């Protein structure tokens, strides 16, 4: 049996395709709206970073980072989350198919920084399924969300698989002084 270096396969940037929570009764919730934006990055030496936001986030009144209101900050924090740190992967050899580039296992994110301060120093365990350029991460256990026990499901697409320039062509960037 060939040993697979899953960290090497995961290495790079991944763009978020979907983020939802699912209850046992089949109901679905979208914590960051139905079209969230996000990226997750993995390095071959075991570091990771994730950013996810609601695509409908309102702008602040000012472009100056230091001129914001408490209400703006509260809404910004409620529609965004981010964390970074180390990660570990554990594959399930029986569920892996090197020829098909299909791998399953567990991934643990060890959070060293987080927008949600309670997560600093904590670890998140996720089920992992990787099929070519598509990465699925889901929680192993349900947690409470809007009064229901729900599991989290995220689907990511490897950025190298995203058509070059397509996202940049759709978005206008403006230069700011910060």
GROMACS elastic network, one bead per residue, 0.5 to 0.9 nm:
[ bonds ]
;  ai    aj funct       b0    kb
    1    93     6  0.88222   500
    2    98     6  0.83325   500
    3    93     6  0.88938   500
    4     7     6  0.87741   500
    4     8     6  0.87752   500
    4     9     6  0.86493   500
    4    91     6  0.86249   500
    4    93     6  0.89971   500
    4    96     6  0.89626   500
    4    98     6  0.78779   500
    5     8     6  0.55279   500
    5     9     6  0.67215   500
    5    10     6  0.89420   500
    6    10     6  0.60425   500
    6    11     6  0.84787   500
    6    44     6  0.87932   500
    6    89     6  0.72386   500
    6    90     6  0.85080   500
    6    91     6  0.78387   500
    6   103     6  0.82102   500
    7    10     6  0.50570   500
    7    11     6  0.59671   500
    7    42     6  0.77551   500
    7    43     6  0.73463   500
    7    44     6  0.51574   500
    7    45     6  0.74961   500
    7    46     6  0.71336   500
    7    88     6  0.83105   500
    7    89     6  0.73021   500
    8    11     6  0.52087   500
    8    12     6  0.87221   500
    8    42     6  0.89976   500
    8    43     6  0.78302   500
    8    44     6  0.51238   500
    8    45     6  0.84916   500
    9    12     6  0.83518   500
    9    44     6  0.81987   500
   10    13     6  0.85204   500
   10    14     6  0.89150   500
   10    41     6  0.84766   500
   10    42     6  0.62172   500
   10    43     6  0.76737   500
   10    44     6  0.75203   500
   10   130     6  0.86048   500
   10   135     6  0.87106   500
   10   158     6  0.86815   500
   11    41     6  0.71424   500
   11    44     6  0.52332   500
   11    45     6  0.87332   500
   11    46     6  0.89269   500
   12    40     6  0.84099   500
   12    41     6  0.55627   500
   12    42     6  0.54448   500
   12    43     6  0.63306   500
   12    44     6  0.82534   500
   12   158     6  0.74396   500
   12   159     6  0.76577   500
   12   160     6  0.83622   500
   13    39     6  0.67256   500
   13    40     6  0.58806   500
   13    42     6  0.66805   500
   13    43     6  0.88634   500
   13   157     6  0.86259   500
   13   158     6  0.61625   500
   13   159     6  0.55632   500
   13   160     6  0.78974   500
   14    38     6  0.84056   500
   14    39     6  0.54938   500
   14    40     6  0.52507   500
   14    41     6  0.61629   500
   14    42     6  0.84949   500
   14   133     6  0.88042   500
   14   134     6  0.88029   500
   14   135     6  0.82750   500
   14   156     6  0.56690   500
   14   157     6  0.52620   500
   14   159     6  0.50641   500
   14   160     6  0.82883   500
   15    37     6  0.77353   500
   15    38     6  0.58887   500
   15    40     6  0.66667   500
   15    41     6  0.88902   500
   15   155     6  0.86023   500
   15   156     6  0.53664   500
   15   157     6  0.52917   500
   15   158     6  0.63606   500
   15   159     6  0.60135   500
   15   162     6  0.84445   500
   16    19     6  0.75208   500
   16    36     6  0.74570   500
   16    37     6  0.60185   500
   16    39     6  0.57447   500
   16    40     6  0.76700   500
   16    52     6  0.79470   500
   16   154     6  0.74048   500
   16   155     6  0.61315   500
   16   157     6  0.65017   500
   17    35     6  0.80216   500
   17    36     6  0.77978   500
   17    37     6  0.77270   500
   17    38     6  0.82104   500
   17   154     6  0.75772   500
   17   155     6  0.53959   500
   17   156     6  0.53535   500
   17   157     6  0.66903   500
   18    34     6  0.77700   500
   18    35     6  0.71055   500
   18    36     6  0.69222   500
   18    37     6  0.84578   500
   18   153     6  0.78365   500
   18   154     6  0.55723   500
   18   155     6  0.51872   500
   18   156     6  0.72289   500
   19    30     6  0.66294   500
   19    31     6  0.75587   500
   19    32     6  0.74884   500
   19    33     6  0.84790   500
   19    34     6  0.78646   500
   19    35     6  0.82704   500
   19    36     6  0.70033   500
   19   152     6  0.74501   500
   19   153     6  0.58126   500
   19   155     6  0.66776   500
   20    28     6  0.67107   500
   20    29     6  0.57511   500
   20    31     6  0.66107   500
   20    32     6  0.82371   500
   20    33     6  0.87062   500
   20    34     6  0.81194   500
   20   151     6  0.84035   500
   20   152     6  0.59556   500
   20   153     6  0.54255   500
   20   154     6  0.66289   500
   21    27     6  0.84135   500
   21    28     6  0.56298   500
   21    29     6  0.51431   500
   21    30     6  0.63522   500
   21    31     6  0.74037   500
   21   145     6  0.81988   500
   21   150     6  0.56914   500
   21   151     6  0.53565   500
   21   153     6  0.60312   500
   21   154     6  0.87719   500
   22    25     6  0.81841   500
   22    26     6  0.62198   500
   22    27     6  0.58495   500
   22    29     6  0.65548   500
   22   142     6  0.88039   500
   22   149     6  0.83655   500
   22   150     6  0.50476   500
   22   151     6  0.53185   500
   22   152     6  0.65553   500
   22   153     6  0.76208   500
   23    26     6  0.53497   500
   23    27     6  0.53916   500
   23    28     6  0.64600   500
   23    29     6  0.84837   500
   23   142     6  0.80944   500
   23   148     6  0.68202   500
   23   149     6  0.60051   500
   23   151     6  0.65159   500
   24    27     6  0.74097   500
   24   149     6  0.76477   500
   24   150     6  0.70655   500
   24   151     6  0.85089   500
   27   150     6  0.89604   500
   28   150     6  0.84798   500
   29    33     6  0.85024   500
   29    34     6  0.86980   500
   29   145     6  0.86489   500
   29   146     6  0.88398   500
   29   150     6  0.87748   500
   30    33     6  0.50249   500
   30    34     6  0.56928   500
   30    35     6  0.86403   500
   30    36     6  0.86072   500
   31    34     6  0.82111   500
   31    36     6  0.87281   500
   31    54     6  0.80965   500
   31    79     6  0.83850   500
   31   145     6  0.88608   500
   32    35     6  0.75437   500
   32    36     6  0.55160   500
   32    37     6  0.84366   500
   32    52     6  0.78255   500
   32    53     6  0.60640   500
   32    55     6  0.75874   500
   32    56     6  0.87328   500
   32    78     6  0.88999   500
   32    79     6  0.62701   500
   32    80     6  0.75936   500
   33    36     6  0.57137   500
   33    53     6  0.86119   500
   33    54     6  0.55691   500
   33    55     6  0.71770   500
   33    56     6  0.76527   500
   33    79     6  0.88912   500
   34    54     6  0.82930   500
   34    55     6  0.86165   500
   35    54     6  0.71719   500
   35    55     6  0.62324   500
   35    56     6  0.85000   500
   36    52     6  0.69617   500
   36    53     6  0.57339   500
   36    55     6  0.51058   500
   36    56     6  0.82468   500
   37    51     6  0.82939   500
   37    52     6  0.57631   500
   37    53     6  0.53960   500
   37    54     6  0.63725   500
   37    55     6  0.58006   500
   38    50     6  0.73872   500
   38    51     6  0.52930   500
   38    53     6  0.61770   500
   38    54     6  0.87634   500
   38   156     6  0.88736   500
   39    49     6  0.81642   500
   39    50     6  0.57637   500
   39    51     6  0.54956   500
   39    52     6  0.66460   500
   39   156     6  0.80479   500
   40    48     6  0.71852   500
   40    49     6  0.56499   500
   40    51     6  0.64608   500
   40    52     6  0.84480   500
   40   156     6  0.80473   500
   41    47     6  0.81760   500
   41    48     6  0.53766   500
   41    49     6  0.52956   500
   41    50     6  0.64241   500
   42    45     6  0.84729   500
   42    46     6  0.70369   500
   42    47     6  0.58323   500
   42    49     6  0.68524   500
   42    50     6  0.89651   500
   42    87     6  0.82941   500
   43    46     6  0.56194   500
   43    47     6  0.52481   500
   43    48     6  0.63229   500
   44    47     6  0.74648   500
   45    86     6  0.89207   500
   46    85     6  0.85034   500
   46    86     6  0.55271   500
   46    87     6  0.53477   500
   46    88     6  0.67027   500
   47    84     6  0.76151   500
   47    85     6  0.56804   500
   47    87     6  0.58277   500
   47    88     6  0.88286   500
   47   109     6  0.88559   500
   48    83     6  0.85092   500
   48    84     6  0.55526   500
   48    85     6  0.55654   500
   48    86     6  0.58759   500
   48    87     6  0.63774   500
   48   109     6  0.76054   500
   48   110     6  0.89367   500
   49    82     6  0.75194   500
   49    83     6  0.59155   500
   49    85     6  0.65603   500
   49    86     6  0.86098   500
   50    81     6  0.81631   500
   50    82     6  0.54406   500
   50    83     6  0.56401   500
   50    84     6  0.62911   500
   51    80     6  0.75172   500
   51    81     6  0.59842   500
   51    83     6  0.69494   500
   51    84     6  0.88674   500
   52    79     6  0.84725   500
   52    80     6  0.57597   500
   52    81     6  0.54981   500
   52    82     6  0.63742   500
   53    56     6  0.85170   500
   53    57     6  0.76873   500
   53    79     6  0.56647   500
   53    81     6  0.64786   500
   53    82     6  0.86716   500
   54    57     6  0.57511   500
   54    79     6  0.53414   500
   54    80     6  0.64817   500
   55    58     6  0.89970   500
   55    79     6  0.86317   500
   56    79     6  0.85941   500
   57    75     6  0.81334   500
   57    76     6  0.70895   500
   57    79     6  0.65601   500
   57    80     6  0.85941   500
   58    72     6  0.85483   500
   58    75     6  0.83096   500
   58    76     6  0.79508   500
   59    62     6  0.81653   500
   59    63     6  0.85821   500
   59    72     6  0.83620   500
   59    76     6  0.87764   500
   60    63     6  0.69508   500
   60    64     6  0.89124   500
   60    67     6  0.87419   500
   60    68     6  0.68419   500
   60    69     6  0.83661   500
   60    72     6  0.62361   500
   60    73     6  0.86681   500
   60    76     6  0.88023   500
   61    64     6  0.89025   500
   61    67     6  0.84184   500
   61    68     6  0.75019   500
   61    69     6  0.88320   500
   61    72     6  0.84928   500
   62    65     6  0.76007   500
   62    66     6  0.88497   500
   62    67     6  0.63411   500
   62    68     6  0.70928   500
   63    66     6  0.87229   500
   63    67     6  0.78208   500
   63   176     6  0.76455   500
   63   177     6  0.87150   500
   63   178     6  0.88128   500
   64    67     6  0.54033   500
   64    68     6  0.78500   500
   64   176     6  0.86494   500
   64   177     6  0.79980   500
   64   178     6  0.70810   500
   65    68     6  0.69445   500
   65   178     6  0.70109   500
   68    71     6  0.83148   500
   68    72     6  0.63176   500
   68    73     6  0.68978   500
   69    72     6  0.51281   500
   69    73     6  0.62943   500
   69    74     6  0.86206   500
   70    73     6  0.51056   500
   70    74     6  0.60841   500
   70    75     6  0.86623   500
   71    74     6  0.51010   500
   71    75     6  0.62331   500
   71    76     6  0.85046   500
   72    75     6  0.53259   500
   72    76     6  0.60444   500
   72    77     6  0.86278   500
   73    76     6  0.50303   500
   73    77     6  0.61137   500
   73    78     6  0.85685   500
   74    77     6  0.52956   500
   74    78     6  0.62388   500
   74    79     6  0.88181   500
   75    78     6  0.50631   500
   75    79     6  0.63136   500
   75    80     6  0.88196   500
   76    79     6  0.53553   500
   76    80     6  0.63541   500
   77    80     6  0.53823   500
   77    81     6  0.70668   500
   77   115     6  0.77652   500
   77   116     6  0.87204   500
   78    81     6  0.78471   500
   80   115     6  0.82840   500
   81   114     6  0.77127   500
   81   115     6  0.58234   500
   81   116     6  0.72824   500
   82   113     6  0.82266   500
   82   114     6  0.56890   500
   82   115     6  0.54563   500
   82   116     6  0.78615   500
   83   111     6  0.63099   500
   83   112     6  0.75013   500
   83   113     6  0.53368   500
   83   115     6  0.63231   500
   83   116     6  0.81072   500
   83   119     6  0.84261   500
   83   120     6  0.83979   500
   84   109     6  0.79508   500
   84   110     6  0.77285   500
   84   111     6  0.55152   500
   84   112     6  0.59816   500
   84   113     6  0.53630   500
   84   114     6  0.65737   500
   85   109     6  0.68518   500
   85   110     6  0.55097   500
   85   113     6  0.65842   500
   85   114     6  0.89516   500
   86   108     6  0.83497   500
   86   109     6  0.60789   500
   86   110     6  0.51155   500
   86   111     6  0.68179   500
   86   112     6  0.75340   500
   87   107     6  0.69159   500
   87   108     6  0.54241   500
   87   110     6  0.57751   500
   87   111     6  0.85477   500
   87   123     6  0.89631   500
   88   106     6  0.82983   500
   88   107     6  0.56536   500
   88   108     6  0.52621   500
   88   109     6  0.68618   500
   88   110     6  0.82197   500
   89   105     6  0.72054   500
   89   106     6  0.57495   500
   89   108     6  0.64808   500
   89   128     6  0.87087   500
   90   104     6  0.85549   500
   90   105     6  0.54759   500
   90   106     6  0.51407   500
   90   107     6  0.63207   500
   90   108     6  0.86070   500
   91    94     6  0.87939   500
   91    95     6  0.80802   500
   91    96     6  0.77048   500
   91   103     6  0.71157   500
   91   104     6  0.58044   500
   91   106     6  0.63319   500
   91   107     6  0.85008   500
   91   128     6  0.85726   500
   92    95     6  0.54329   500
   92    96     6  0.66195   500
   92   103     6  0.76928   500
   92   104     6  0.58002   500
   92   106     6  0.80363   500
   93    96     6  0.52682   500
   93    97     6  0.84191   500
   93   103     6  0.81685   500
   93   104     6  0.79807   500
   93   105     6  0.82923   500
   94    97     6  0.82583   500
   94   104     6  0.88111   500
   95   102     6  0.79683   500
   95   103     6  0.63846   500
   95   104     6  0.57443   500
   95   105     6  0.79236   500
   96   100     6  0.86123   500
   96   101     6  0.78964   500
   96   102     6  0.56415   500
   96   104     6  0.60973   500
   96   105     6  0.86754   500
   97   100     6  0.54103   500
   97   101     6  0.59512   500
   97   102     6  0.50826   500
   97   103     6  0.63668   500
   98   102     6  0.63292   500
   98   103     6  0.76387   500
   99   102     6  0.78024   500
  100   103     6  0.88004   500
  100   131     6  0.75419   500
  100   132     6  0.74682   500
  101   130     6  0.75588   500
  101   131     6  0.57793   500
  101   132     6  0.52295   500
  101   133     6  0.88422   500
  102   129     6  0.73758   500
  102   130     6  0.54900   500
  102   132     6  0.64191   500
  103   128     6  0.78603   500
  103   129     6  0.57174   500
  103   130     6  0.50352   500
  103   131     6  0.65423   500
  103   132     6  0.88836   500
  104   127     6  0.76064   500
  104   128     6  0.54483   500
  104   130     6  0.63169   500
  104   131     6  0.87629   500
  105   126     6  0.86198   500
  105   127     6  0.60162   500
  105   128     6  0.51921   500
  105   129     6  0.66770   500
  105   130     6  0.89448   500
  106   125     6  0.69301   500
  106   126     6  0.56782   500
  106   128     6  0.53093   500
  106   129     6  0.84766   500
  106   137     6  0.88869   500
  107   124     6  0.81972   500
  107   125     6  0.59075   500
  107   126     6  0.52832   500
  107   127     6  0.63820   500
  107   128     6  0.62620   500
  107   137     6  0.84239   500
  108   123     6  0.63946   500
  108   124     6  0.54709   500
  108   126     6  0.62211   500
  108   127     6  0.88564   500
  109   122     6  0.84182   500
  109   123     6  0.54171   500
  109   124     6  0.51138   500
  109   125     6  0.65856   500
  109   126     6  0.81314   500
  110   120     6  0.84447   500
  110   121     6  0.69938   500
  110   122     6  0.60522   500
  110   124     6  0.66084   500
  110   125     6  0.88754   500
  111   114     6  0.67177   500
  111   119     6  0.66038   500
  111   120     6  0.53825   500
  111   121     6  0.55972   500
  111   122     6  0.56357   500
  111   123     6  0.59029   500
  111   124     6  0.78522   500
  112   119     6  0.83128   500
  112   120     6  0.53266   500
  112   121     6  0.57196   500
  112   122     6  0.78808   500
  113   116     6  0.85982   500
  113   117     6  0.78299   500
  113   119     6  0.78457   500
  113   120     6  0.54666   500
  113   121     6  0.79533   500
  114   117     6  0.57997   500
  114   118     6  0.80575   500
  114   119     6  0.62068   500
  114   120     6  0.57917   500
  115   118     6  0.88286   500
  115   119     6  0.82777   500
  115   120     6  0.87441   500
  116   119     6  0.58901   500
  116   120     6  0.76473   500
  117   120     6  0.56425   500
  118   121     6  0.81236   500
  118   122     6  0.79941   500
  119   122     6  0.51896   500
  119   123     6  0.76959   500
  119   124     6  0.89443   500
  120   123     6  0.84777   500
  124   139     6  0.82912   500
  125   138     6  0.86827   500
  125   139     6  0.67182   500
  125   140     6  0.68245   500
  126   137     6  0.58971   500
  126   138     6  0.52968   500
  126   140     6  0.58576   500
  126   141     6  0.89415   500
  127   136     6  0.79112   500
  127   137     6  0.55451   500
  127   138     6  0.51503   500
  127   139     6  0.61324   500
  127   140     6  0.61397   500
  128   135     6  0.72117   500
  128   136     6  0.57711   500
  128   138     6  0.68354   500
  129   134     6  0.82510   500
  129   135     6  0.59016   500
  129   136     6  0.51049   500
  129   137     6  0.66660   500
  129   138     6  0.88544   500
  130   133     6  0.73608   500
  130   134     6  0.58145   500
  130   136     6  0.63090   500
  130   137     6  0.87474   500
  131   134     6  0.52460   500
  131   135     6  0.64970   500
  131   136     6  0.84821   500
  132   135     6  0.79789   500
  132   158     6  0.87296   500
  133   156     6  0.82808   500
  133   157     6  0.56529   500
  133   158     6  0.50668   500
  133   159     6  0.83968   500
  133   160     6  0.83330   500
  133   161     6  0.64410   500
  134   155     6  0.70906   500
  134   156     6  0.58596   500
  134   158     6  0.65195   500
  135   154     6  0.81881   500
  135   155     6  0.57600   500
  135   156     6  0.50127   500
  135   157     6  0.62792   500
  135   158     6  0.77231   500
  136   153     6  0.72376   500
  136   154     6  0.57429   500
  136   156     6  0.63414   500
  136   157     6  0.89414   500
  137   152     6  0.81139   500
  137   153     6  0.59532   500
  137   154     6  0.52226   500
  137   155     6  0.65155   500
  137   156     6  0.82121   500
  138   141     6  0.88524   500
  138   151     6  0.70389   500
  138   152     6  0.53256   500
  138   154     6  0.62428   500
  138   155     6  0.87586   500
  139   142     6  0.69390   500
  139   143     6  0.88365   500
  139   151     6  0.56802   500
  139   152     6  0.53369   500
  139   153     6  0.69022   500
  140   151     6  0.75012   500
  140   152     6  0.86568   500
  141   150     6  0.81997   500
  141   151     6  0.63559   500
  141   152     6  0.87169   500
  142   149     6  0.53978   500
  142   152     6  0.75739   500
  143   148     6  0.78558   500
  143   149     6  0.50824   500
  143   150     6  0.54613   500
  143   151     6  0.64831   500
  143   152     6  0.85006   500
  144   147     6  0.60445   500
  144   148     6  0.53615   500
  144   150     6  0.61912   500
  144   151     6  0.87662   500
  145   148     6  0.53842   500
  145   149     6  0.62823   500
  145   150     6  0.63721   500
  146   149     6  0.84498   500
  156   159     6  0.89591   500
  157   160     6  0.85571   500
  157   161     6  0.70246   500
  157   162     6  0.73648   500
  158   161     6  0.53889   500
  158   162     6  0.68751   500
  159   162     6  0.50448   500
  159   163     6  0.82231   500
  159   164     6  0.86177   500
  160   163     6  0.75997   500
  160   164     6  0.76392   500
  161   164     6  0.81795   500
  162   165     6  0.84365   500
  162   166     6  0.75959   500
  162   167     6  0.84029   500
  163   166     6  0.55729   500
  163   167     6  0.80196   500
  164   167     6  0.78212   500
  164   168     6  0.85783   500
  165   168     6  0.52000   500
  165   169     6  0.58739   500
  165   170     6  0.86346   500
  166   169     6  0.52359   500
  166   170     6  0.64918   500
  166   171     6  0.89987   500
  167   170     6  0.52712   500
  167   171     6  0.65006   500
  168   171     6  0.52165   500
  168   172     6  0.73377   500
  168   173     6  0.84655   500
  169   172     6  0.74636   500
